[in-house]
Amino acid sequence: MRKKIIVGNWKMNTELNEGIKLADSINKHLINSACNATVVLCPPFTHLASISETIKGGSVFVGAQNCAFEASGAFTGEISAAMIKSTGAEYVMIGHSERRIHYNESDKVLNKKVALALNAGLKVIFCCGEILKEREENRLFEVVKRQIEEGFSNIDIEQMSNVIIGYEPVWAIGTGLTATPEQAQEMHAFIRKLITEKYGNSVDNNLPILYGGSCKPSNAGEIFSQPDVDGGLIGGAALKTEDFIGIIEAAN
Ligand code: PGA
């Protein structure tokens, strides 16, 4: 049985004091409840160290939303995987569609980030997913296959034990549209098959594959009950303690 994982992607929201308050309230809530899921909060970079301190010894983990594609040096404005790790954060999201679309992050660049993050000792939450046009043209499997194959090229079987995959159909992110449980299951099973072909059963049986895209307390339970859906990547609903807790409870 794979443990459910719920990741809150805060995107570019909350100022530092608001972020600390939100993390503290989620953490306190979970300390006082019977929660079976692993919960990861991904606030903006500026909050990582403070939030890691706030939740120390608690029931949640901290992650970043991105990292640089080089290890160090003259890359003004960038944040390296090792810097993220030094804040106390343990996870990093790589390849979110907003990074692919607004910052033109290619599969090649994302592959470099995956390798650097794993080498720095972070767990990687690797996002993939098709845009609406690709689904309408029935190219969704071809697109996700390319994203996975290129994203993990040269990543070895041991490193895969620190990888989580997030399937986020781009048309469902922040739109209120959600994939049906059947659509999510179909793609998750496909991703698991790709991983088996490359790494064998020992990796794919343990690999968590999360669904992301307009998850809410009201729809999360049905999606998470699918056999290959191991939890969720939550955007908008991760910014309100009540909604986020509702989604975590749906994973129990
Ligand atoms: P959403 O975002 O839950 O607001 O659709 C999900 C994500 O982008 O990770």
Residues whose N, C-alpha, C, O or C-beta is under 5 A from the ligand:
A	BS01	PGA	N9 A172 I173 G174 T175 G212 G213 S214 C215 L233 I234 G235 G236 A237
